[in-house]
Amino acid sequence: MARSEELSVSHQDLGKQANPVGGVAIEQRWLILLLSIGAGFLLTVVWSAEFVDKTIGGNVARTVLGHDPEAPISGAMAGIVFAFTSGLAGTFTACNIAAFGAVAPLLGAAGSRWGRLVQSLKPLGWMSLGMLAVSAVYGAVVGIVGTSMPQFSQAENMPGVLSGRSVQSMVAFGIVGLAMLYMGLSSLGFLRDPFLRLHSRFPYAQTVFMGALIGGFLIGRPYPLFRQLFRDAAESGNPLYGAAAFMLQSVGNIAIMAVIFIVLAVASGARLQTWMAKPGRAAVFMAVTLIVAGAFTFLYWDVRLLARREIIPWYPIAPWAA
């Protein structure tokens, strides 16, 4: 086990720690775990998809496009513009915030603003690589066989029944949520780091994987504007168009968060790294963001959804989120 004073906020050193939370007692880790899961659960109670998707997302898309975002997509160029805009409109999700929170400890502390800018681009680049790879593959698949996939269906959801579209969302987001939970638990030292053997040769393996999870949002996303893009790509029968549209949708999805991330990295100077330098703090920060988002994602899409379809008897939901 590494001594607590050897803990570093760098990605490489985090990966080498047998116990990534040196200096944090086991009782504190259990408290952090319970509070993080509780926060994720409370988010599922108060989260209103209607408000996020239609009030925020719909208004953003309408402002950028200059017309009703639910209007038919006419042509490939309109589809490309719509792809980026729909991603931009769906920026503020719990999973997005968690992904950027997880890479925050990887920022360096170079003295100049230019140096900090360059260092902030490294994790963003690796995260984008994972995201774009998944988006491109899924977009190409949609361009080939999309009309036969559950996401293509526009059938109304019925009480007591899980539609194919709902099952696809549950599977996709269930895997994403459990993956985030696993990584959060490994950051707290409860489970083995799945990237431990890769860190020495490929220190950004976990960052690429976080990007892949963001790309995976598209596989289960029932967001109305995305479903419209999905149907357009599926009906085109063109895998290149599907890949390009889905990649742009993912880029739009992280654009605002990426700008915020870079601005904070440049503006914070060495202060962020100084704060992170306390033994265990970087790992705890990563763990909290991942566990909160993982618990939220799994509970919201795999438990609360069952209650909304009246398959399980009850799940607490705030009046404004029903």
C-alpha angles and dihedrals in degrees: 000000000000118000114252092241090061092060112118131186092227117111092237095054093043089058093050096055114105085198108029094190102059111172094028114108119230090244090057091049091054090049091050090049095050094045092048093050089046091052091050090050093049089052089057089053096052101029113114113198089186091060096042097043103037108021097040103020096038094049093047091050092046091051095048097042096040093223142060105304090214092063115114116275108245113200138343096282092051088049092053092050091045091049094058093040094050089051091050090050091054096051104117106069126136091243093053092052091048093051092055092042089055093055095044093089089057093069116114127225102231112164101234125066090235090054092050090048092053092047092051090053093057098068090038090054094050092045090050090051092059092043096049094046092057093040092051095049094047092045091052091050090050090050090055106037104004098121089064095051124100092242090064092064120101095190115139117253112251128208113259093016133093111214120213088253091055092047091052090051092048093050096044097045093037089059092045092049095047091047090054091047091051093051091047091052091048090051088055091049097248094114135027116270105253090208096049096110093045098052097082094052100028112021093180097055093113091048091054089049091052088053090051089054090054089051088049091062087080092061094065105019114130092181104141096230092049092048087054090053090046093055092047092052092045093050092048091066087209115125093193092054090046092051093047094046094049093046091052090047089055092046090052089047093061100030098097094041090049092053091048090048093052094045092051091047093052096040098045095059112184092334094091093049091046089054091047093048095080109106111272096002097109093048092047091049090052092044095052095050092047097044094046092049094041093050091045093049096048097042094043098047102031105031109021089044090058089054092049089053088048092240092123118037103240148359123175110254126172114243093246092050098051 
